[in-house]
Amino acid sequence: PDVDNNGFISKDELTALFRAANLPLPGYRVREIIQELTKTSDQLTLDEFTQIVHGLKSSEVAKTFRKAINKKEGIFHVAGTSEQSGTQHSYSEEEKVAFVNWINKALEKDEDCKHVLPMDPNSDDLFTAMGDGIVFCKMINLSVPDTIDERTINKKKLTPFTIQENLNLALNSSSAIGCHVVNIGAEDIKEGRQHLVLGLLWQVIKIGLFADIELSKNEALAALLRDGESLEDLMKLSPEELLLRWANYHLEAAGAGKINNFSSDIKDSKAYYNLLNQVAPKGDEEGIPPIAIDMSGLREKEDVKRAECMLDQADRLGARQFVMPTDVVRGNPKLNLAFVANLFNKYPALKKPENQDFDWSSIEGETREERTFRNWMNSLGVNPRVNHLYADIDDALVIFQLYEKIKVPVDWDRVNKPPYPKLGSNMKKLENCNYAVKLGKDEAKFSLVGIAGQDLNAGNRTLTLALLWQLMRRYTLNILEDLGDGQKVTDDTIVSWVNDTLTHAEKPKISSFKWSPNTVSEVSFIDLSGPLYCI
């Protein structure tokens, strides 16, 4: 594809075009052709290129190459390249428009955002509006309420210093709710670096959309259980998997075919039509008027027109967010996922099963401590993302990544990696967990008395949290030592710094970080909000 968007095909872009066209040529022949094509010039027009390669395959080659280029429509390339990889950054115009419309609606009544809202989705308003950190902080609180104390946000008479405080507050709060913010700084947001702003915004928005797609918060999801499954099985599903199962649950009830994804399988809008019709209020609940879905748009022959008619019906449910008709037809997976998640949050149309022999006591909500560990792991960019703390680390793959974050070497040749065999899969995971405990004892020098691999594999809460606490503590101390040019840091070092800061602010000191009326007060942490968030 035309990566630099200059209207020409460069030498470096030719290989990608051959690959995109699936041209059945050996590598040496492709190199010979490239050398021949670029003898006189380092760049070709598309027409010149298709004329030259016409005889290689057929007249269809030109169409294939043109398609390979045109499919990049809507992708905007950002000036400059990554210093680490040398690749060029790009961002999606469709995603920018979707996020602007979402923010405009979500914050339209917020007086603190009147200076930048509403934003024009067809301009670069978004990247400018994020620059003072206020909208950024507001979106974080929208996704995870009360993450940021409103009193800590600088809103009036902003200066470069107070803007920097807002951006630091927002970035560290993003990390606290589980966003991956490594290599993103306040300057990136202030300068409106498009791909970074959109990437971080998507993480924040996604966390908010997925907040209630969890069995412990929405027991009606138990209606999605299949034969032979337990509540624990349902809890192990990711929000994306639950959304897909929810959509297919309603599609099956509508007598429609199932879908396997929110990209290629929804391009014709037919699944969406049936889903909207199935979840729309029927008037059978007191106080909720019925909303009829007009299905006549299914007769539209053109996909884009059919998608437009479908979205008109979604608008009747107040759920026409994130996607344009072209986003549906092109199968944009990110925006369609957001569209379905928003629809679920508005109209789940599920009822908690009655007269079922479920052990609801086994479904416990996430504690604050567990949420802190899970968000910390996700903020470091572990793969796969941790949605359910114990279930998602039962093969120790995430723990190995955390060891590397604290500079404990992992012998990956000893690690069993998915996909695991159907028979003996848990044995492979258990072997990983045994190795994880051994690393903790022998290399990290953690206190793991009485902890075995079986405890991690089985999700023993107390013992698993004991390991995670030591991992997070070591990671934090390593950061502080790096900031202090290698000087050793202990709890006493941090308490001493806190008390020095409080003394300058003429506030009461603390004796430790353990809670008591005479130690840490809310006032103390508000006074320390700037410095603490910087840590």
C-alpha positions as CSV (number, residue, x, y, z in Angstrom):
1,P,0.0,0.0,0.0
2,D,0.9,3.6,-0.4
3,V,2.3,4.0,3.1
4,D,3.5,7.5,2.8
5,N,0.3,8.5,1.1
6,N,2.1,10.5,-1.6
7,G,0.3,9.0,-4.6
8,F,3.3,6.9,-5.8
9,I,4.5,3.4,-5.1
10,S,8.1,3.4,-3.8
11,K,10.6,0.6,-4.0
12,D,10.0,-0.3,-0.3
13,E,6.2,-0.6,-0.9
14,L,6.4,-3.0,-3.8
15,T,7.1,-6.1,-1.7
16,A,4.0,-5.3,0.4
17,L,1.9,-5.0,-2.8
18,F,3.1,-8.3,-4.1
19,R,2.2,-9.9,-0.7
20,A,-1.2,-8.1,-0.6
21,A,-2.0,-9.4,-4.1
22,N,-1.0,-13.0,-3.2
23,L,1.1,-13.2,-6.3
24,P,2.4,-16.8,-6.5
25,L,6.0,-16.0,-7.2
26,P,9.2,-17.2,-5.4
27,G,11.1,-14.7,-3.3
28,Y,14.0,-14.4,-5.7
29,R,11.7,-13.7,-8.7
30,V,9.9,-10.9,-6.7
31,R,13.3,-9.4,-6.0
32,E,14.3,-9.5,-9.7
33,I,11.1,-7.8,-10.7
34,I,11.5,-5.1,-8.1
35,Q,15.1,-4.5,-9.4
36,E,13.8,-4.3,-13.0
37,L,10.9,-1.9,-12.1
38,T,13.0,0.5,-10.2
39,K,16.1,0.8,-12.5
40,T,15.0,4.2,-13.8
41,S,13.1,5.6,-10.8
42,D,12.6,4.9,-7.2
43,Q,8.8,5.4,-7.4
44,L,6.0,4.5,-9.8
45,T,2.5,5.6,-10.3
46,L,-0.2,2.9,-9.8
47,D,-1.0,2.9,-13.5
48,E,2.7,2.4,-14.5
49,F,3.0,-0.4,-12.1
50,T,-0.2,-2.3,-13.2
51,Q,0.8,-1.9,-16.8
52,I,4.2,-3.5,-16.2
53,V,2.9,-6.4,-14.1
54,H,0.0,-7.0,-16.4
55,G,1.6,-10.0,-18.0
56,L,2.6,-11.6,-14.7
57,K,-0.7,-12.8,-13.7
58,S,-3.7,-11.4,-15.5
59,S,-5.7,-8.3,-16.0
60,E,-7.1,-8.9,-12.5
61,V,-3.7,-8.1,-11.0
62,A,-4.4,-4.4,-11.3
63,K,-7.7,-4.7,-9.6
64,T,-6.1,-6.6,-6.8
65,F,-3.4,-4.1,-6.3
66,R,-5.9,-1.2,-6.5
67,K,-8.0,-3.0,-3.8
68,A,-4.9,-3.5,-1.6
69,I,-4.3,0.3,-1.7
70,N,-7.9,1.4,-1.5
71,K,-8.6,-0.7,1.6
72,K,-6.4,1.7,3.5
73,E,-8.9,4.4,2.8
74,G,-9.7,6.2,6.1
75,I,-6.2,5.6,7.5
76,F,-4.3,8.8,8.1
77,H,-0.5,8.6,8.4
78,V,1.3,10.6,11.0
79,A,4.5,12.4,10.1
80,G,7.6,10.8,11.6
81,T,8.5,7.3,12.5
82,S,8.9,5.3,15.6
83,E,12.5,5.6,17.0
84,Q,12.4,2.0,18.2
85,S,11.0,0.2,15.2
86,G,11.3,2.7,12.4
87,T,7.7,2.1,11.4
88,Q,5.3,4.9,10.5
89,H,2.5,5.7,12.9
90,S,-1.1,6.0,11.6
91,Y,-4.5,6.6,13.0
92,S,-8.1,5.9,11.9
93,E,-10.2,8.8,10.9
94,E,-13.3,6.7,11.6
95,E,-12.2,6.1,15.1
96,K,-11.5,9.7,15.7
97,V,-15.0,10.7,14.5
98,A,-16.6,7.9,16.7
99,F,-14.7,9.0,19.8
100,V,-15.4,12.7,19.3
101,N,-19.2,12.0,19.0
102,W,-19.1,9.8,22.1
103,I,-17.2,12.4,24.2
104,N,-19.5,15.2,23.0
105,K,-22.6,13.3,24.1
106,A,-21.1,12.0,27.4
107,L,-19.8,15.4,28.6
108,E,-22.2,17.8,26.9
109,K,-23.6,19.0,30.2
110,D,-20.3,19.2,32.0
111,E,-19.6,22.9,32.8
112,D,-15.9,22.2,33.2
113,C,-15.6,21.1,29.5
114,K,-17.5,24.0,27.9
115,H,-14.3,25.6,26.8
116,V,-13.6,22.8,24.3
117,L,-16.9,21.1,23.7
118,P,-18.7,20.3,21.5
119,M,-15.8,19.3,19.2
120,D,-16.0,19.1,15.4
121,P,-15.6,15.4,14.5
122,N,-14.3,16.4,11.0
123,S,-11.4,18.5,12.4
124,D,-8.5,18.0,14.8
125,D,-10.4,19.5,17.7
126,L,-10.0,16.2,19.7
127,F,-6.3,16.4,19.8
128,T,-6.3,20.0,20.9
129,A,-9.1,19.5,23.4
130,M,-7.2,16.7,25.2
131,G,-4.2,19.0,25.7
132,D,-5.1,20.5,29.1
133,G,-6.0,17.2,30.7
134,I,-9.6,18.2,31.8
135,V,-11.5,16.2,29.3
136,F,-9.0,13.3,29.8
137,C,-9.7,13.2,33.5
138,K,-13.5,13.5,33.0
139,M,-13.5,10.5,30.6
140,I,-11.6,8.4,33.1
141,N,-14.2,9.1,35.8
142,L,-16.9,8.4,33.3
143,S,-15.5,4.9,32.7
144,V,-14.6,4.2,36.3
145,P,-16.4,6.6,38.6
146,D,-14.5,8.3,41.4
147,T,-11.1,7.3,40.1
148,I,-10.0,11.0,40.3
149,D,-11.1,13.3,43.0
150,E,-12.6,16.3,41.2
151,R,-10.8,18.6,43.6
152,T,-7.4,17.6,42.3
153,I,-8.2,18.7,38.7
154,N,-7.0,22.2,37.8
155,K,-9.9,23.8,35.9
156,K,-9.5,27.6,36.1
157,K,-6.7,30.0,35.0
158,L,-4.6,27.2,33.6
159,T,-0.8,27.6,33.3
160,P,1.8,25.3,31.8
161,F,2.5,24.0,35.3
162,T,-1.2,23.2,36.2
163,I,-1.8,21.7,32.8
164,Q,1.2,19.4,33.4
165,E,-0.3,18.4,36.7
166,N,-3.6,17.5,35.0
167,L,-1.9,15.4,32.4
168,N,0.2,13.6,35.0
169,L,-2.9,13.0,37.0
170,A,-4.8,11.6,34.0
171,L,-1.9,9.4,32.8
172,N,-1.3,7.8,36.2
173,S,-5.1,7.4,36.8
174,S,-5.3,5.7,33.4
175,S,-2.6,3.3,34.6
176,A,-4.5,2.8,37.8
177,I,-7.7,1.6,36.0
178,G,-5.7,-0.8,33.8
179,C,-4.7,1.1,30.7
180,H,-1.3,0.4,29.1
181,V,0.5,3.7,29.2
182,V,4.1,2.7,28.9
183,N,6.0,5.1,26.6
184,I,3.2,7.7,26.7
185,G,4.0,11.0,28.5
186,A,2.3,14.2,29.2
187,E,4.0,15.9,26.3
188,D,2.5,13.4,23.9
189,I,-1.0,14.3,25.0
190,K,-0.2,18.1,25.2
191,E,1.2,18.1,21.7
192,G,-1.8,16.0,20.4
193,R,0.1,13.1,19.0
194,Q,-2.9,11.5,17.2
195,H,-2.1,7.8,17.4
196,L,-1.2,7.9,21.1
197,V,-4.2,10.0,22.0
198,L,-6.6,7.7,20.1
199,G,-5.0,4.6,21.5
200,L,-5.2,5.7,25.1
201,L,-8.8,7.1,24.6
202,W,-9.9,3.7,23.2
203,Q,-8.5,1.9,26.3
204,V,-10.4,4.3,28.6
205,I,-13.7,4.1,26.7
206,K,-13.4,0.3,26.4
207,I,-12.9,-0.2,30.1
208,G,-16.1,1.9,30.7
209,L,-18.1,-0.1,28.1
210,F,-17.1,-3.4,29.6
211,A,-17.5,-2.4,33.2
212,D,-20.9,-4.2,33.7
213,I,-20.3,-7.1,31.4
214,E,-19.3,-9.4,34.3
215,L,-21.3,-12.0,36.1
216,S,-20.6,-10.7,39.6
217,K,-22.1,-7.3,38.6
218,N,-24.9,-8.6,36.4
219,E,-26.4,-11.9,37.5
220,A,-28.7,-11.9,34.5
221,L,-25.8,-13.0,32.4
222,A,-26.4,-16.5,33.9
223,A,-29.1,-16.8,31.2
224,L,-26.2,-17.3,28.7
225,L,-25.1,-20.5,30.4
226,R,-25.0,-23.5,28.1
227,D,-25.8,-27.1,29.0
228,G,-23.2,-28.6,31.3
229,E,-21.6,-25.2,32.2
230,S,-21.2,-23.8,35.7
231,L,-21.2,-20.2,36.8
232,E,-17.4,-20.5,37.2
233,D,-17.2,-21.4,33.5
234,L,-19.1,-18.3,32.6
235,M,-17.0,-16.1,34.8
236,K,-13.9,-17.2,32.9
237,L,-15.1,-15.7,29.7
238,S,-13.7,-12.3,28.6
239,P,-16.1,-9.4,28.1
240,E,-15.7,-9.8,24.3
241,E,-16.6,-13.5,24.5
242,L,-19.6,-12.7,26.7
243,L,-20.8,-10.0,24.2
244,L,-20.6,-12.5,21.3
245,R,-22.5,-15.1,23.3
246,W,-25.1,-12.5,24.3
247,A,-25.6,-11.5,20.6
248,N,-25.9,-15.2,19.6
249,Y,-28.3,-15.9,22.4
250,H,-30.7,-13.3,21.0
251,L,-30.1,-14.2,17.4
252,E,-31.0,-17.8,18.2
253,A,-34.2,-16.6,19.9
254,A,-35.0,-14.7,16.7
255,G,-34.4,-17.7,14.6
256,A,-31.4,-16.1,12.8
257,G,-28.0,-17.5,12.1
258,K,-25.2,-17.1,14.6
259,I,-22.2,-15.0,14.2
260,N,-18.5,-15.7,15.0
261,N,-17.2,-12.1,15.2
262,F,-18.1,-8.4,15.1
263,S,-16.3,-7.8,11.8
264,S,-16.9,-9.9,8.7
265,D,-20.1,-11.6,10.1
266,I,-22.0,-8.3,10.6
267,K,-21.1,-6.5,7.3
268,D,-24.6,-7.1,5.8
269,S,-26.4,-5.6,8.9
270,K,-28.8,-8.6,9.0
271,A,-27.5,-9.9,12.3
272,Y,-27.8,-6.4,13.7
273,Y,-31.3,-6.0,12.5
274,N,-32.4,-9.2,14.2
275,L,-30.5,-8.3,17.4
276,L,-32.1,-4.8,17.6
277,N,-35.6,-6.3,17.1
278,Q,-35.0,-8.9,19.7
279,V,-33.7,-6.6,22.5
280,A,-36.1,-3.7,21.8
281,P,-38.6,-3.1,24.7
282,K,-41.9,-5.0,24.0
283,G,-43.9,-3.1,26.6
284,D,-44.2,-6.1,28.9
285,E,-42.3,-4.3,31.7
286,E,-44.2,-1.7,33.7
287,G,-43.2,1.8,32.9
288,I,-41.2,0.9,29.8
289,P,-43.0,1.7,26.5
290,P,-42.6,-0.6,23.6
291,I,-40.3,0.4,20.7
292,A,-41.0,-1.2,17.4
293,I,-38.1,-1.9,15.0
294,D,-38.9,-1.4,11.3
295,M,-37.4,-4.4,9.6
296,S,-38.2,-3.2,6.0
297,G,-34.7,-1.9,5.6
298,L,-33.6,-5.6,5.2
299,R,-34.9,-5.4,1.7
300,E,-32.4,-2.8,0.7
301,K,-30.0,-4.3,-1.9
302,E,-27.0,-2.2,-1.2
303,D,-25.1,-2.9,2.0
304,V,-24.4,0.7,2.8
305,K,-28.1,1.7,2.5
306,R,-29.1,-1.3,4.5
307,A,-26.6,-0.3,7.2
308,E,-28.0,3.2,7.2
309,C,-31.5,1.9,7.7
310,M,-30.3,-0.4,10.5
311,L,-28.6,2.5,12.3
312,D,-31.8,4.5,12.0
313,Q,-33.5,1.8,14.0
314,A,-30.6,1.7,16.5
315,D,-31.2,5.4,16.9
316,R,-34.7,4.7,18.1
317,L,-33.1,2.8,21.0
318,G,-30.7,5.6,21.7
319,A,-27.9,3.2,20.7
320,R,-26.5,4.7,17.4
321,Q,-23.0,5.3,18.7
322,F,-19.5,4.5,17.4
323,V,-20.4,3.3,13.9
324,M,-21.2,4.9,10.6
325,P,-22.8,2.8,7.8
326,T,-19.4,2.4,6.2
327,D,-17.9,1.1,9.5
328,V,-20.5,-1.6,9.5
329,V,-20.0,-2.6,5.8
330,R,-16.2,-2.6,6.2
331,G,-16.5,-4.6,9.4
332,N,-14.4,-2.3,11.6
333,P,-13.9,-4.7,14.6
334,K,-13.0,-2.0,17.2
335,L,-16.0,0.3,16.5
336,N,-18.5,-2.6,16.0
337,L,-17.4,-4.1,19.3
338,A,-18.0,-0.7,21.0
339,F,-21.4,-0.4,19.2
340,V,-22.5,-3.9,20.5
341,A,-21.2,-3.2,24.0
342,N,-23.1,0.1,24.2
343,L,-26.3,-1.7,23.0
344,F,-25.8,-4.4,25.7
345,N,-25.5,-1.7,28.4
346,K,-28.7,0.0,27.3
347,Y,-30.8,-3.1,26.5
348,P,-29.4,-6.4,27.8
349,A,-32.9,-8.0,27.6
350,L,-31.8,-10.8,29.9
351,K,-33.5,-12.1,33.1
352,K,-31.8,-13.9,35.9
353,P,-32.7,-17.6,35.7
354,E,-35.2,-18.7,38.4
355,N,-35.5,-22.0,40.1
356,Q,-32.0,-22.9,39.1
357,D,-29.7,-24.7,41.5
358,F,-26.9,-22.2,41.3
359,D,-24.3,-21.7,44.1
360,W,-24.4,-17.9,43.9
361,S,-22.1,-17.6,46.9
362,S,-19.3,-18.8,44.7
363,I,-19.6,-15.7,42.6
364,E,-17.9,-13.0,44.6
365,G,-17.3,-9.5,43.5
366,E,-13.7,-8.4,42.9
367,T,-12.1,-6.9,46.0
368,R,-10.3,-3.5,45.9
369,E,-7.0,-5.4,46.4
370,E,-7.7,-7.8,43.6
371,R,-8.8,-5.0,41.3
372,T,-5.5,-3.1,42.1
373,F,-3.4,-6.1,41.2
374,R,-5.3,-6.8,38.0
375,N,-5.2,-3.2,36.8
376,W,-1.5,-3.0,37.6
377,M,-0.8,-6.0,35.4
378,N,-2.8,-4.7,32.6
379,S,-1.1,-1.3,32.8
380,L,2.2,-3.1,32.1
381,G,0.7,-4.5,28.8
382,V,0.7,-8.1,29.8
383,N,-0.6,-10.5,27.1
384,P,-3.2,-11.9,27.4
385,R,-5.1,-9.1,29.2
386,V,-6.2,-10.1,32.7
387,N,-10.0,-9.9,32.9
388,H,-10.5,-12.3,35.8
389,L,-7.5,-12.4,38.2
390,Y,-7.2,-16.0,39.2
391,A,-8.6,-17.7,36.0
392,D,-6.4,-15.6,33.7
393,I,-3.1,-16.4,35.5
394,D,-3.6,-20.1,36.2
395,D,-1.0,-21.0,33.6
396,A,1.5,-18.5,35.0
397,L,2.2,-16.9,31.6
398,V,1.3,-13.5,32.9
399,I,3.4,-14.1,36.0
400,F,6.5,-14.8,33.9
401,Q,6.0,-11.5,32.1
402,L,5.8,-9.8,35.5
403,Y,9.1,-11.4,36.5
404,E,10.8,-9.9,33.4
405,K,9.4,-6.5,34.4
406,I,11.3,-6.8,37.7
407,K,14.4,-8.0,35.9
408,V,14.2,-11.6,36.9
409,P,15.2,-13.7,33.9
410,V,12.8,-16.3,32.6
411,D,13.9,-19.4,30.7
412,W,11.1,-19.4,28.1
413,D,12.3,-22.8,26.8
414,R,11.0,-24.3,30.0
415,V,7.6,-22.6,29.7
416,N,4.6,-24.5,28.2
417,K,2.7,-22.2,25.8
418,P,-0.8,-22.3,24.4
419,P,-2.6,-23.8,22.7
420,Y,-2.5,-26.6,25.2
421,P,-3.5,-30.2,24.3
422,K,-7.0,-31.2,25.2
423,L,-5.7,-34.1,27.3
424,G,-3.3,-33.0,30.0
425,S,-3.8,-29.2,29.5
426,N,-4.0,-28.6,33.2
427,M,-0.8,-30.6,33.7
428,K,1.0,-28.2,31.3
429,K,-0.3,-25.2,33.2
430,L,0.7,-26.7,36.6
431,E,4.3,-27.2,35.3
432,N,4.4,-23.5,34.5
433,C,3.1,-22.6,37.9
434,N,5.7,-24.8,39.6
435,Y,8.4,-23.0,37.6
436,A,6.9,-19.6,38.6
437,V,7.1,-20.5,42.3
438,K,10.7,-21.7,41.8
439,L,11.7,-18.5,40.2
440,G,10.2,-16.5,43.0
441,K,12.1,-18.4,45.6
442,D,15.5,-18.9,43.9
443,E,15.8,-15.8,41.7
444,A,13.6,-13.1,43.1
445,K,14.3,-14.2,46.7
446,F,10.6,-13.8,47.6
447,S,9.1,-15.2,50.8
448,L,6.9,-18.0,49.5
449,V,6.7,-20.3,52.4
450,G,3.9,-22.7,52.0
451,I,3.1,-21.7,48.4
452,A,3.2,-24.3,45.6
453,G,2.4,-24.2,42.0
454,Q,-0.9,-25.9,42.7
455,D,-2.0,-22.9,44.7
456,L,-1.5,-20.6,41.7
457,N,-3.1,-23.0,39.3
458,A,-6.1,-23.6,41.5
459,G,-6.5,-19.8,42.2
460,N,-5.9,-19.9,46.0
461,R,-6.7,-16.3,46.8
462,T,-4.5,-15.7,49.8
463,L,-1.4,-17.4,48.5
464,T,-1.8,-16.0,45.0
465,L,-2.1,-12.5,46.3
466,A,1.0,-13.0,48.5
467,L,3.0,-13.6,45.3
468,L,1.4,-10.7,43.4
469,W,2.0,-8.3,46.3
470,Q,5.7,-9.1,46.3
471,L,5.9,-8.7,42.6
472,M,4.2,-5.3,42.6
473,R,6.2,-4.1,45.6
474,R,9.5,-5.1,43.9
475,Y,8.4,-3.3,40.7
476,T,7.5,-0.1,42.5
477,L,10.8,-0.1,44.5
478,N,12.7,-0.7,41.3
479,I,11.1,2.4,39.7
480,L,11.9,4.5,42.8
481,E,15.5,3.3,42.8
482,D,15.8,4.2,39.1
483,L,14.5,7.7,39.8
484,G,16.9,8.0,42.7
485,D,20.0,7.0,40.7
486,G,20.2,3.5,42.2
487,Q,19.8,4.6,45.9
488,K,18.1,1.8,47.9
489,V,14.4,2.5,48.7
490,T,12.4,1.1,51.6
491,D,9.0,1.8,53.2
492,D,10.8,4.1,55.7
493,T,12.3,6.1,52.8
494,I,8.8,6.7,51.3
495,V,7.2,7.6,54.7
496,S,10.1,10.1,55.3
497,W,9.5,11.7,51.9
498,V,5.7,11.9,52.6
499,N,6.3,13.6,55.9
500,D,8.8,16.1,54.5
501,T,6.2,17.1,51.9
502,L,3.4,17.3,54.5
503,T,5.6,19.4,56.8
504,H,6.1,22.0,54.0
505,A,2.3,22.0,53.5
506,E,1.9,22.4,57.3
507,K,-0.2,19.2,57.5
508,P,-0.1,16.4,60.1
509,K,2.5,13.7,59.5
510,I,1.9,10.0,59.1
511,S,3.7,7.1,60.9
512,S,3.1,4.4,58.3
513,F,0.8,3.4,55.4
514,K,-1.3,1.2,57.6
515,W,-4.7,2.8,58.2
516,S,-5.6,4.3,61.6
517,P,-7.0,7.6,62.7
518,N,-3.5,8.8,63.5
519,T,-1.7,7.8,60.3
520,V,-3.1,8.4,56.8
521,S,-6.0,10.9,56.4
522,E,-7.9,11.9,53.3
523,V,-6.6,15.4,53.7
524,S,-3.1,14.2,53.7
525,F,-3.5,12.4,50.3
526,I,-5.3,15.3,48.7
527,D,-2.4,17.5,49.7
528,L,0.0,15.0,48.2
529,S,-2.1,14.3,45.1
530,G,0.3,15.8,42.7
531,P,3.5,14.2,44.0
532,L,1.8,10.8,44.7
533,Y,0.4,10.5,41.2
534,C,3.8,11.4,39.8
535,I,5.2,8.3,41.6
